Amino acid sequence: MTNFQYLLVANATSKPKGGSSDYYKLTMTLESDRVSDEELGVSVVSMETSDIINTLVDNDFDLGNIIKACRRVSEKANGRGKDANDIRYDLNKIKWFADEIERKLMLKGE
């Protein structure tokens, strides 16, 4: 099984400034029983949440917002993130975007 763990790059407890936040910057360490570090060529990768959104969900707006809200929930639940972040607010955003995805699928007849 391939497990990914991340290390927080910086302490992101700050007031919102309207720009990108440090908690969207990730350093991922690959731990895998399938691939050795030598085969992979790299064991640590630095990226931002937007890189994950681009790769995993083809830069889909609704799914991307769910991923970002999940990250904020995780950071706040673990005592990190912006002071202004509110877990319930982000959980409501996740529900709203999930409903929006479902609505769009229904319009397509899926």
Buried (B, 14 or more C-beta within 10 A) or exposed (E): EEEEEEEBBEEBBBEEEEEEBBBBBBEBEBEBEEEEEEEEEEBEBEBBBBBBBBEEBEEBEBBBBBBBBBBBBBBBEEEBBBEEBEBEEBBEBBEBBEEBBEEEEEEEEE
